[in-house]
């Protein structure tokens, strides 16, 4: 995953909001869900619903403002 960068991490609901916004501008992010991976492997996870969001390095300059906007909206 050297050509991808993490742009956000948080709860499932917030990650889905960011994904929806990114997809409207043509960016298809990758979602990494440690709790789901662990569950499928038969292990538990201490943080349920915690996900990480990655985009291709070339898309990062377009994705960052979306993440910043969502974070700003959530803090209002």
C-alpha positions in Angstrom: 0.0 0.0 0.0 2.9 2.3 -0.6 1.0 4.3 -3.2 -1.9 5.0 -0.7 -2.0 7.4 2.3 -4.2 7.4 5.4 -6.4 10.5 5.4 -8.8 9.7 8.2 -9.7 7.3 11.0 -12.8 7.1 13.1 -16.2 5.5 13.6 -18.0 3.6 10.9 -20.7 6.3 10.6 -18.2 9.2 10.1 -16.1 7.1 7.7 -19.2 6.4 5.6 -20.0 10.1 5.5 -16.5 10.9 4.2 -16.6 8.0 1.7 -19.9 9.3 0.3 -18.5 12.8 -0.1 -15.3 11.5 -1.7 -17.2 9.4 -4.2 -19.2 12.4 -5.3 -16.0 13.9 -6.6 -14.8 10.7 -8.2 -12.5 9.4 -5.5 -12.9 5.8 -4.4 -11.2 5.3 -1.1 -10.1 2.1 0.6 -11.6 1.3 4.0 -9.5 -0.7 6.5 -11.6 -2.2 9.3 -9.5 -3.9 11.9 -12.4 -5.1 14.0 -14.1 -6.8 11.0 -10.8 -8.4 9.9 -10.3 -9.7 13.4 -13.8 -11.0 13.7 -13.5 -12.9 10.4 -10.2 -14.4 11.7 -11.8 -15.4 15.0 -10.2 -12.7 17.1 -11.9 -9.9 19.0 -11.1 -6.2 18.7 -11.0 -3.6 21.5 -12.4 -0.9 19.3 -15.6 -1.9 17.5 -16.5 0.0 14.4 -13.2 1.9 14.1 -12.0 2.2 10.5 -9.2 3.8 8.6 -9.6 5.5 5.2 -6.9 5.5 2.5 -6.7 7.3 -0.9 -4.2 7.1 -3.6 -1.3 9.6 -3.2 -2.4 11.4 -6.3 -5.9 12.0 -4.9 -4.8 13.2 -1.5 -4.8 17.0 -2.3 -8.4 16.6 -3.4 -9.5 14.4 -0.5 -8.0 16.4 2.4 -10.4 19.4 2.0 -13.3 16.9 2.1 -12.0 15.4 5.4 -11.4 18.8 6.9 -15.0 19.9 5.9 -16.5 16.8 7.6 -14.4 17.3 10.7 -15.4 20.9 10.8 -19.1 20.1 10.5 -19.0 17.5 13.3 -17.4 20.0 15.7 -20.2 22.6 15.2 
